[in-house]
Amino acid sequence: MHIDILTLLPEAFTYLNYSILQRAQAAGLVDIRLHHLREYATGKHRVTDEPPFGGGGGMVLKPEPIFTAVESILDDGVSNTSIAHPIILMTPQGRPFTQTIAQELAGYERLLLICGRYEGVDERVRQHLMTDEISIGDYVLTGGELAAMVVVDAVVRLLPGALGAEGAAETDSHATGLLEGPHYTKPANFRGWDVPAVLRSGHAGQIARWRRQEALRRTWERRPDMLVTAVLSEEDKWFLGQLAADGNR
């Protein structure tokens, strides 16, 4: 996979050099390239933003450098330019980012993320250049850099081999439509608190059943809205019915 990020603050992306993201790049699973928006601006001062027409506070990113940058980036010969690559603006006005969207994006060979800043971008960028707009939450950040890193992290860890163990991402919270259940590690007893006996039993079937039920329990307690769309077996439904019955006593 190839990921391009267009930003006014390329120095903010040091996070990409650590942990899973660093290993995925070293293994050739993903090629992440940062592009400084100011390098695509013209004029002596390479201006990338101007005050908005009609007045008002703040500055707006100009359309010319963004169009020039995107056209140059996607014409670099890295991949087939006849294939439509997602061009995504990171903005609080975008569709809410979810694990499902991360899985969707992981299926592309190339992504281009544009980090909004100031009051946003000229509307003509939205109308004539973007193919998607993504928000990581109902709040406003100073710029799209943090949001872009969130998207990159969530997408890259879904690439085959990124986590080492095959299928490791398949049991993460939200990957199955449920929150993930609790985890324990050594020591078996810490300050008088024991690891559940079933996890030390060595019985794979019982462990799998316990983990499924704990995932259901945690989702029921913390995010019951997720159960509306989760794929549930008859056993799952029976267990949730028992939780509801116990909760009403």
C-alpha positions in Angstrom: 0.0 0.0 0.0 1.1 3.6 -0.7 -0.1 6.5 1.5 0.5 10.1 0.7 -0.1 12.9 3.2 -0.4 16.5 2.2 0.3 18.8 5.2 1.6 22.2 6.3 3.3 20.4 9.2 5.3 17.4 8.0 7.4 17.6 11.1 4.4 16.6 13.2 4.4 13.1 11.9 7.2 11.6 13.9 4.7 9.0 15.3 5.0 7.2 11.9 8.5 6.2 12.8 7.6 4.0 15.8 6.1 0.6 16.6 3.8 -1.1 14.2 3.9 1.7 11.6 7.7 1.7 11.6 7.9 -2.1 11.2 5.2 -2.1 8.5 7.2 0.4 6.5 10.5 -1.5 7.0 8.9 -4.7 5.8 7.6 -3.0 2.7 4.0 -3.4 3.6 3.3 0.3 3.3 5.1 3.3 1.8 4.1 6.5 3.6 5.2 9.8 2.0 4.8 13.3 3.5 4.3 16.2 1.2 4.7 19.8 2.3 1.8 21.9 0.9 4.0 25.1 0.9 6.3 23.5 -1.7 3.4 23.6 -4.2 2.5 27.2 -3.6 3.8 29.9 -6.0 5.2 33.4 -5.5 8.1 34.7 -3.4 6.4 33.9 -0.1 4.7 30.6 -1.1 1.4 31.7 0.4 -1.0 28.8 1.1 -3.9 30.6 2.8 -5.9 33.8 2.5 -8.7 35.6 4.4 -12.2 34.4 3.4 -14.4 36.3 0.9 -17.2 38.0 2.8 -15.2 38.6 5.9 -15.0 36.7 9.1 -12.2 35.4 11.3 -9.5 32.9 10.4 -7.8 32.0 7.2 -8.7 29.5 4.4 -6.4 27.2 2.5 -6.1 28.3 -1.1 -7.2 26.0 -3.9 -4.2 26.4 -6.3 -1.5 24.7 -4.2 -3.8 21.9 -3.1 -4.8 21.1 -6.7 -1.2 21.4 -7.9 0.0 19.2 -5.1 -2.6 16.4 -5.6 -2.1 16.4 -9.4 1.7 16.2 -9.0 1.6 13.5 -6.3 -0.8 11.2 -8.2 1.3 11.6 -11.4 4.5 10.4 -9.8 4.5 7.0 -11.4 4.1 5.1 -8.2 0.9 3.5 -9.2 -1.5 3.3 -12.1 -3.0 6.7 -12.6 -5.9 5.3 -14.4 -7.1 3.8 -11.1 -9.2 6.0 -8.9 -7.4 6.6 -5.7 -9.3 8.0 -2.6 -8.4 11.7 -2.0 -9.5 12.3 1.5 -9.9 15.5 3.4 -9.5 15.3 7.2 -12.2 17.6 8.5 -14.7 17.7 11.3 -17.4 17.9 8.6 -16.5 14.5 7.2 -18.2 11.1 7.8 -17.4 9.7 11.2 -14.4 7.3 11.1 -15.1 3.7 12.1 -13.4 0.4 12.0 -15.6 -0.5 9.0 -14.2 2.5 7.1 -10.6 1.5 8.1 -11.3 -1.9 6.6 -12.7 -0.2 3.5 -9.6 2.0 3.1 -7.2 -0.9 3.7 -8.5 -2.5 0.5 -7.0 0.3 -1.7 -3.5 0.2 -3.1 -3.1 4.0 -2.5 -4.6 6.7 -0.4 -4.0 10.4 -0.4 -4.9 12.3 2.9 -5.1 16.1 3.0 -4.8 17.7 6.4 -7.1 20.7 6.7 -6.0 23.7 8.7 -7.2 27.1 9.9 -10.9 27.7 8.9 -10.6 24.8 6.4 -10.2 24.7 2.6 -11.6 26.6 -0.3 -15.0 25.0 -1.1 -13.9 24.3 -4.7 -11.4 21.8 -3.3 -14.3 19.9 -1.7 -16.5 20.2 -4.8 -14.0 19.3 -7.5 -11.1 17.4 -6.0 -12.0 15.4 -2.9 -13.5 11.9 -3.2 -14.1 11.6 0.6 -14.1 13.6 3.8 -13.4 11.9 7.2 -13.8 13.1 10.7 -12.4 11.3 13.8 -14.9 12.8 16.2 -17.4 15.5 16.9 -14.8 18.1 18.0 -12.4 20.5 16.3 -8.7 20.2 16.2 -6.2 22.8 15.2 -5.4 20.9 12.0 -5.9 17.5 10.3 -2.5 16.1 11.2 -3.6 14.2 14.3 -6.6 12.9 12.5 -4.5 11.7 9.5 -2.3 9.8 11.9 -5.3 8.1 13.5 -6.5 7.0 10.1 -3.1 5.8 9.0 -2.6 3.8 12.2 -6.0 2.2 12.0 -5.6 1.3 8.3 -2.0 0.0 8.4 -2.5 -2.4 11.2 -5.1 -4.1 9.1 -2.6 -4.9 6.3 -1.7 -8.6 6.2 1.5 -9.1 8.2 1.5 -5.7 9.9 0.7 -7.2 13.4 2.9 -10.2 13.0 0.3 -12.9 13.9 -2.1 -13.6 11.1 -5.6 -12.5 12.0 -4.5 -10.6 15.1 -6.7 -7.6 14.2 -9.8 -9.7 13.7 -10.5 -9.8 17.5 -9.9 -6.2 18.2 -12.7 -4.0 19.6 -15.1 -3.1 16.8 -13.6 -5.6 14.3 -16.3 -8.1 15.2 -19.0 -5.6 15.9 -18.4 -5.9 19.7 -16.0 -4.4 22.2 -13.1 -6.7 23.1 -13.3 -8.5 26.4 -10.7 -8.3 29.3 -7.1 -9.5 29.0 -4.8 -10.8 31.7 -1.1 -11.7 31.9 1.4 -12.8 34.6 1.4 -12.9 37.5 -1.7 -15.2 38.1 -2.3 -13.5 41.4 -1.6 -9.8 41.9 -2.4 -8.2 45.3 -4.9 -10.9 45.9 -6.7 -10.5 42.5 -6.7 -13.7 40.6 -6.8 -14.3 36.8 -10.0 -16.1 36.0 -9.5 -19.8 36.3 -10.9 -20.6 32.9 -8.0 -18.7 31.2 -5.5 -21.0 33.1 -7.4 -24.2 32.3 -5.9 -24.9 28.9 -9.3 -25.8 27.6 -9.5 -23.9 24.2 -13.3 -24.3 23.8 -14.1 -23.0 27.3 -11.7 -20.1 26.9 -13.2 -19.1 23.5 -16.7 -19.2 25.0 -15.6 -17.1 28.0 -14.0 -14.5 25.8 -17.1 -14.3 23.6 -19.4 -13.9 26.6 -17.1 -11.3 28.2 -17.1 -9.3 24.9 -20.8 -9.4 24.9 -21.0 -8.4 28.6 -18.6 -5.4 28.0 -20.5 -4.3 25.0 -23.8 -4.6 26.8 -22.5 -2.5 29.7 -20.6 0.1 27.8 -21.9 0.3 24.2 -25.3 -1.3 24.0 -26.0 0.6 20.7 -23.5 -1.7 19.0 -25.6 -4.8 19.7 -28.3 -3.5 17.4 -26.1 -4.2 14.3 -23.8 -7.0 15.7 -24.0 -10.5 14.2 -25.3 -12.6 17.1 -25.7 -16.3 17.4 -28.6 -17.9 19.3 -26.2 -18.6 22.2 -25.2 -14.9 22.2 -28.8 -13.8 22.3 -29.5 -16.2 25.2 -26.5 -14.8 27.1 -27.6 -11.2 26.6 -31.0 -12.2 27.8 -29.5 -13.5 31.0 -27.6 -10.3 31.5 -30.8 -8.3 31.0 -32.7 -10.5 33.4 -30.0 -10.2 36.0 -29.8 -6.4 35.5 -33.6 -6.0 36.1 -33.6 -7.9 39.4 
